[in-house]
Amino acid sequence: KVRPAPYQLMTALGQVGEGVPLLVQAALETALDASLARVPKLEGHLVVCPDVSGSMSSPATGYRKGATSVVRCIDIAALVAAAMLRSNPQTRVLPFENRVVDVKLDPKARVAVNAAKLAAVGGGGTSVSAPLELLNRENAKVDVVVIVSDNESWLDPSRRGATATMNEWTRLKARNPGAKLICIDIQPYGSTQAKDRKDIMNVGGFTDAVFDTMARFANA
C-alpha cells in the first residue's frame, strides 16, 4: 500500500541481520524485484554504463563513524542497470573500469544477482570515457547514456583525462544530435567530467527520486 521504491527496499534488505527470518528476507527481495516495474521508462536507444572499478566496492556514504552505509556504490550501479533493463528491455549495459568489460546482466535476475556479477570484476582504475569511445567506434545509435560512478572517477578539469569524456561525447553528439548524457556521481565532491548544459545532467548522491529526475530530463 505504501509503494516502497527500489532504493528504499535495497537499503532495508542490506540492514537485515541473521536474526530476521528467511521468509522476511525473501519477501523483501520479492518486493524489491516488483518495485522495479514502477521505475519510469527512459525512451529510445538507452545505454547504461556502471563503473565496476575497485573503488566502487566502498560504502555509498563513504566511511563515516556511526553512519557508514551498508549499500555499496556497486550496488547502486547494479540497481540503476536492473531498473533500466526492466523498464526498457532494449537497454544496453556497458560496465567499465579502465576499459569496457564483458559482463552480461539478466534483465529478469534479482538485483543482488546482477550486483554480484558487477562486483566480481573487482578492480582496475577508471576511464569514464571508455564506453563512449566504444559507442563511437561502433557508430552506435544512441538517445540516452547513463553513467553511474563514484567520485574516484571524476577528475578535475585541469588534470589529464578530464576532457576525454567530453571529447567522446562531442563525437557522439555529431552523429546523434538529440542524445542526452546523465552522469550519476554517487559520492560527489566539487568536480565533474561533463558540466551541466541542455544535453548533460549531473546528479550528486542517490535516492529513489533520481529515477524520476532522469526520466524528466531524458524524455523532455
Disulfide bonds with the S-S distance in Angstrom:
none
